[in-house]
């Protein structure tokens, strides 16, 4: 998944403010990416367990 955003500011930001925002957005991006990977992993694991008959589809709750 790829994407980008463009931000504008009403005032000029200092280098420190730019670095802080970069750190915040990098952290949020990492967390969201991890969540997507985790959802994908567990979805695959549950579907595989259902296919192998290890769990009943009725028991596979979100």
C-alpha positions, 0 to 999 in steps of 0.5 A, spaced: 500 500 500 502 506 497 500 513 498 502 520 500 499 526 503 501 534 502 500 538 508 500 546 508 501 551 514 498 558 515 505 559 518 512 557 516 515 551 520 521 551 524 526 545 522 524 542 529 517 543 528 518 539 521 522 534 524 517 533 530 511 532 525 515 527 520 516 523 527 509 523 528 507 521 521 512 516 521 510 513 527 502 513 525 504 510 518 508 504 522 502 503 527 497 503 521 502 498 517 502 493 522 495 493 524 494 491 516 499 486 516 496 483 523 489 483 520 492 479 514 496 474 518 490 472 522 485 472 517 489 467 513 490 463 519 483 463 521 481 461 513 487 456 513 484 453 520 477 453 517 479 449 510 483 444 515 477 443 519 480 445 525 475 450 527 468 451 525 466 457 521 461 459 526 466 459 531 470 464 527 468 471 530 471 477 528 
